[in-house]
Amino acid sequence: MLFAILPPFFMASTSEVLMNSAYIKNSASVYDEIYSALSTCPSDYYVVVSQPGVHSSDFSTRKSAPRLGAKMLGKDKSIRSKMSVNEVAGLLEVKQIKNLLVDNCKAQTTAIDGSSGSYPSHFEPGPQVIDVEFPMLSLGSDRARQLSENDGLLSDIIERIPSTSKYTILYVTSPREFPESDSVVYESSNEFNQDGLHMDLKRDYSSYSSYSSSSDRHQSLFDEYQYFTPGIFMGLLASFFFILILYIGISALSSLQVSYAAFEKDTSAAAQKKQQ
């Protein structure tokens, strides 16, 4: 089965900001959360990464983007806040995010062409937007290698940020059909790794379970949530015993057979003589 797969979004910050991860959100909701988190300008540097031509399954293994994965999975202790959205419905405009930072935070912009592999040896004091634009991933066999190399370049750029400064990474992706206006679709795969980055990034992501195939992306509520918990099971079991005890008690009372004469006073001569 062939269909378009929605791209992910990742955000990590060394600043304390409120961010909520989710499995799927529309682009407007994601932008609203970005605006809420960054409107106070909590960081000195904002690394805005644009990676077109990807989808969530590209991050199915930790080898895809190991350095970004380390920040999103809590292995980088300097990261204080993070947010991941496995699938973003609609196009999240990178230009809109950059304009927000430039206008609200009065940040300067440093543009880096990811295809050239070159970047400044140091960055001027913030606030500053480091605009990193990677080329679109190919559809060939070198796709995974290209994504891994981009991850390495991004890591080198972040290392150039002064260690005393706070930074925020916004990793914005888009599927192939948005930048090129073609109708490229991706074939479903049944070999998603449960240890994959895009599954581990879920619910603080995150209690979101992995899915076994792309054709079953929208799981049922019974796959997403646990309804029959141990507490409910114990409650039902206790209720059963209470009902059983009540039933036995009522059955015992109803089985008693006492004649009506047992409650009448004996007025015979023998009883009167015995009383005397």
Stockholm file with secondary structure:
# STOCKHOLM 1.0

chainA/1-276         MLFAILPPFFMASTSEVLMNSAYIKNSASVYDEIYSALSTCPSDYYVVVSQPGVHSSDFSTRKSAPRLGAKMLGKDKSIRSKMSVNEVAGLLEVKQIKNLLVDNCKAQTTAIDGSSGSYPSHFEPGPQVIDVEFPMLSLGSDRARQLSENDGLLSDIIERIPSTSKYTILYVTSPREFPESDSVVYESSNEFNQDGLHMDLKRDYSSYSSYSSSSDRHQSLFDEYQYFTPGIFMGLLASFFFILILYIGISALSSLQVSYAAFEKDTSAAAQKKQQ
#=GR chainA/1-276 SS CEECCCCCEEEEESSCCCCCCEEEEEHHHHHHHHHHHHTTCCCSEEEEEEEESCCGGGGSSTTSSHHHHHHHTTCSTTCCEEEEEEEEESCCCHHHHHHHHHHHHCCEEEEEETTTTCCCSSCCSSSEEEEEECCCCCSSTTHHHHHHHHHHHHHHHHHTSCTTSCEEEEEEEECTHHHHCCCCCEECCSCCCTTCHHHHTSCCCCCCCCCSCGGGCSCCHHHHSCCSCHHHHHHHHHHHHHHHHHHHHHHHHHHCCCCGGGGSCCCSHHHHHHHC
#=GC SS_cons         CEECCCCCEEEEESSCCCCCCEEEEEHHHHHHHHHHHHTTCCCSEEEEEEEESCCGGGGSSTTSSHHHHHHHTTCSTTCCEEEEEEEEESCCCHHHHHHHHHHHHCCEEEEEETTTTCCCSSCCSSSEEEEEECCCCCSSTTHHHHHHHHHHHHHHHHHTSCTTSCEEEEEEEECTHHHHCCCCCEECCSCCCTTCHHHHTSCCCCCCCCCSCGGGCSCCHHHHSCCSCHHHHHHHHHHHHHHHHHHHHHHHHHHCCCCGGGGSCCCSHHHHHHHC
//
